[in-house]
Amino acid sequence: MNKQILSCLFLFASVAGCAGFGQIDCLSADWSLVGFEDGESGKPVSDIGDYQEACSAQSSNMDLNAYNEGHEEGVRVYCQPENGFELGQNGAEYSDVCPADLSIAFQQKYIDGSRFYPYYRNIGEREMIILNNTATMGSLHGGIGSASLRMGTPGISESERNQLRQSIDSMHSQIRTLESNNQRLETEIATWATQLRELKTNSGR
């Protein structure tokens, strides 16, 4: 699921970056292709005002007819039912850009996919927390190592040595807490994953 979301983000970034409002060369732009890419990514045609503003700053005009024709073709790719399912499953915002002959099927699949999103979201959130906790534990282990080396430094005072012991004890305690939290989160992930598999089975997915 994360890979799918990254793919969507990459596509959006590509359209915004390669044919972005500020970067686009209005004189040489393939407006049919720009429109197609916008439509394929679910971008509403009403956003052309941003292109027009960018082109005005370049003392140029966009080819509105070519853009609209390309956009219509791109939208029909975007509005395929399975894409609607993927967008719903990934928690993407619903974009009401589909023509009448594709809208109902697309929206229904989007709704179907949306049922899966809470499971992916809850699993993903917990996986991220586990990663952060694990990174923190790594830093704490490093701190324990450094404090232990410091304790062996010749001439260190007993007071400083006691402070280092307390610091080490505190870091060990934090590590145990994080390990416990990770175990709990892994159990919750397993529960969400089981429920997701059951939903997929019942949905024929």
C-alpha positions in Angstrom: 0.0 0.0 0.0 2.8 2.4 0.8 4.3 1.7 -2.6 1.0 2.6 -4.2 0.8 5.8 -2.3 4.3 6.7 -3.3 3.5 6.0 -6.9 0.6 8.4 -6.7 2.7 11.0 -5.1 5.5 10.5 -7.7 3.0 10.9 -10.5 1.6 14.1 -9.0 5.1 15.5 -8.4 6.0 14.7 -12.0 3.0 16.5 -13.4 3.5 19.5 -11.0 7.2 19.6 -11.6 7.6 18.9 -15.3 4.5 20.8 -16.4 4.2 22.9 -13.3 2.5 26.3 -13.4 5.7 28.3 -12.8 8.1 26.1 -14.8 6.1 25.5 -18.0 7.3 27.1 -21.2 4.0 28.3 -22.7 5.4 28.8 -26.2 6.8 25.3 -26.6 4.4 23.3 -24.3 2.5 20.4 -25.8 -0.8 21.5 -24.4 -2.5 18.3 -25.4 0.0 16.3 -23.4 -0.2 18.7 -20.4 -4.0 18.4 -20.5 -3.8 14.6 -20.8 -1.4 14.3 -17.8 -3.6 16.6 -15.7 -6.7 14.6 -16.6 -5.0 11.3 -16.0 -4.0 12.5 -12.5 -7.6 13.6 -11.7 -6.8 17.3 -11.8 -10.0 19.4 -12.6 -10.0 21.4 -15.8 -11.0 24.4 -13.7 -7.4 24.7 -12.6 -6.4 26.0 -16.0 -6.5 29.5 -14.6 -3.2 28.8 -13.0 -1.7 28.0 -16.4 -3.2 31.1 -17.9 -1.7 33.2 -15.1 1.7 31.6 -15.7 1.5 32.1 -19.4 0.3 35.7 -19.0 3.5 36.3 -17.0 5.4 35.0 -20.1 3.4 37.3 -22.4 2.0 34.1 -24.0 -1.2 32.2 -24.3 -2.0 28.5 -23.7 -3.7 26.4 -26.4 -7.0 26.0 -24.6 -8.6 23.7 -27.2 -5.6 21.3 -27.2 -5.5 21.3 -23.4 -9.2 20.5 -23.1 -9.0 17.7 -25.7 -6.0 16.2 -23.9 -7.7 16.6 -20.6 -10.8 14.7 -21.7 -8.7 11.8 -22.9 -6.7 11.8 -19.6 -9.8 11.9 -17.5 -11.1 8.8 -19.1 -8.0 7.0 -18.1 -8.2 8.3 -14.6 -11.9 7.4 -14.3 -11.5 3.7 -14.8 -13.2 1.7 -12.0 -10.1 -0.1 -10.8 -8.3 3.2 -10.5 -11.2 4.4 -8.4 -10.7 1.4 -6.1 -7.0 2.1 -5.8 -7.6 5.7 -4.9 -10.2 4.9 -2.3 -7.9 2.2 -0.8 -5.0 4.6 -0.6 -7.2 7.3 1.1 -6.8 9.7 -1.8 -9.3 12.6 -1.9 -12.2 11.9 -4.2 -12.0 14.1 -7.3 -15.3 14.6 -9.0 -14.0 15.0 -12.5 -15.4 11.9 -14.2 -17.8 12.2 -17.2 -21.4 11.0 -16.7 -20.8 7.6 -18.5 -17.9 6.7 -16.1 -18.8 8.5 -12.9 -21.2 6.0 -11.3 -18.9 3.0 -11.7 -15.8 5.0 -10.7 -17.5 6.3 -7.6 -18.8 2.9 -6.5 -15.3 1.4 -6.8 -13.9 4.4 -4.9 -16.3 3.7 -2.1 -15.5 0.0 -2.2 -11.8 0.8 -2.0 -12.3 3.3 0.9 -13.4 0.4 3.1 -9.9 -0.9 3.1 -8.2 2.4 3.8 -8.7 2.4 7.6 -6.9 -0.9 7.9 -3.9 0.2 5.8 -3.8 3.5 7.6 -3.8 1.9 11.1 -1.2 -0.6 10.1 1.0 2.0 8.5 0.7 4.4 11.4 1.8 1.7 13.8 4.7 0.5 11.6 5.9 4.1 11.5 5.8 4.4 15.3 7.8 1.1 15.5 10.4 2.5 13.2 10.7 5.7 15.2 10.9 3.7 18.5 13.6 1.4 17.0 15.6 4.4 15.9 15.3 6.0 19.4 16.4 2.7 21.0 19.4 2.7 18.7 20.3 6.2 19.9 19.8 5.2 23.5 22.1 2.1 23.1 24.7 4.5 21.7 24.2 6.8 24.7 24.7 3.8 27.0 27.9 2.9 25.3 29.2 6.4 25.5 28.3 6.8 29.2 29.9 3.4 29.9 33.1 4.5 28.3 33.0 7.7 30.2 32.7 5.9 33.5 36.0 4.1 32.7 37.8 7.4 32.2 40.8 7.8 34.6 40.3 10.5 37.2 36.5 10.7 36.9 34.9 11.7 40.1 32.6 9.5 42.1 29.8 12.1 41.8 30.0 12.1 38.0 30.2 8.3 37.9 27.0 8.1 39.9 25.3 10.6 37.5 26.4 8.4 34.6 25.0 5.3 36.3 21.7 7.0 36.8 21.7 8.1 33.2 22.5 4.6 32.0 19.7 3.2 34.2 17.3 5.8 32.8 18.2 4.9 29.2 17.8 1.2 29.9 14.3 1.9 31.4 13.4 3.9 28.3 14.5 1.1 26.1 12.4 -1.4 28.0 9.4 0.9 27.6 9.9 1.3 23.9 10.4 -2.5 23.5 7.1 -3.1 25.3 5.4 -0.5 23.2 6.7 -2.1 20.0 5.5 -5.5 21.1 2.0 -4.0 21.8 2.0 -2.3 18.4 3.1 -5.5 16.6 0.2 -7.3 18.2 -2.2 -4.5 17.1 -0.7 -4.7 13.5 -1.3 -8.5 13.4 -4.9 -7.9 14.5 -5.5 -5.2 11.8 -3.8 -7.4 9.2 -6.1 -10.4 10.1 -9.2 -8.2 9.8 -7.9 -6.8 6.5 -7.4 -10.3 5.1 -10.9 -11.3 6.2 -12.3 -8.2 4.5 -10.4 -9.0 1.3 -11.7 -12.6 1.4 -15.3 -11.5 1.9 -14.9 -8.9 -0.8 -13.3 -11.3 -3.3 -10.1 -9.4 -3.3 
